[in-house]
């Protein structure tokens, strides 16, 4: 599968949980529906916590990709 090109990237590498999730929530509130947001996080917990929040909040998880030393978590705002 080809990776989706995000409209916005949040570089939260180095931030501890729940920092990356809080940055995502802030961006979701600011961006219009349909926006694809990528969160870069070096915190392993984000790879679990962000997808759980996305499901609860009713948005679409595009994917969680393990990169070299960090995670790329891609979310689409659906409402």
TAHURA-V913275 format. One record per pair of residues at least 12 apart in sequence whose C-alpha atoms are under 7 Angstrom apart, sorted by sequence separation. I is the first residue (numbers start at 1). J is the second residue. D is the distance in whole Angstrom. If there is no record, write none. Layout:
I|J|D  I|J|D
//
This chain:
62|74|5  61|74|6  62|75|5  61|75|5  62|76|7  24|39|7  60|75|6  61|76|6  60|76|5  47|64|7  59|76|6  60|77|7  59|77|5  60|78|7  59|78|5  59|79|7  20|41|7  47|71|7  17|43|7  20|46|7  47|73|7  12|39|7  13|40|6  16|43|6  42|69|6  7|35|6  8|36|7  9|37|6  10|38|6  11|39|6  12|40|6  13|41|4  14|42|6  17|45|7  42|70|4  7|36|5  8|37|5  9|38|5  10|39|5  11|40|5  12|41|5  13|42|5  17|46|7  21|50|6  41|70|6  42|71|6  6|36|5  7|37|6  8|38|6  9|39|6  10|40|6  11|41|7  40|70|7  41|71|5  6|37|5  40|71|6  41|72|7  6|38|6  40|72|5  39|72|6  40|73|7  38|72|6  39|73|5  38|73|6  39|74|6  38|74|4  37|74|6  38|75|6  36|74|7  37|75|5  36|75|6  37|76|6  36|76|4  35|76|6  36|77|6  34|76|6  35|77|5  34|77|5  33|77|5  34|78|6  33|78|5  33|79|6  28|77|7
//
